[in-house]
Amino acid sequence: MAAVAGLASGCAPVVLGAAGGTAVVAASEHRGLSGFASDTEIKARINHLWFQHSLDMHSRIGLTVDQGRVLLTGRATDAQMRLDAVRLCWQVEGVKEVINEIQVDTDSGIMDSARDTWITTQLRTKLTFDSQIHSQNFSIDTVNGVVYLMGLATHKGELDRVIEHARTLPNVQRVVNYARVL
């Protein structure tokens, strides 16, 4: 992003290391650096519990954390995996809410996953290049053509733009919004 900004202004791009880039993004987010760190710690602890429980769970279930709110998406192999994922989340200190959008699905294949990844990539690109949207404040997960949004908009108009961008993408079946307005 710094390189793109540098090119657009005609200046030489500044290249940041991974840790420095993460700190810049975290500081610019609505949560600030301490909120980002807290959510990152919650996510790491949940991932640790999932790894201990089942490698398959970690690879099949998506996890987004925003201000202690945990959004679970993905495709569980059965109802028990879905329940276990939620139960393990509640064991982590700092979790305030668990939103369970995990689907029990054994029929989806690599083409479905590729389509979902493409939807997420297209939406992330649209948000990044829309000057009226603070794209770093939004998380996007797509499962079976359903786009899940989480984060914090600075005003209702911004959130409406994000949702509209999502709705107009090809292959989007539905948009589920968990983002909040400041």
Buried (B, 14 or more C-beta within 10 A) or exposed (E): EEEEEBEEEEEEEEEBEEEEEEBBEBEBBBBEEEBBEBBEBBBEBBBEBBEEBBEEBBEBBBBBBBBBBBBBBBBBBEEEBBEBBBEBBEEBEEBEEBBEBBEEBEEBEEEBBEBBEBBBEBBBEBBEEBEEBBBBBBBBBBBBBBBBBBBBBBEEEBBEBBBEBBEEBEEBEEBBBBBBEE
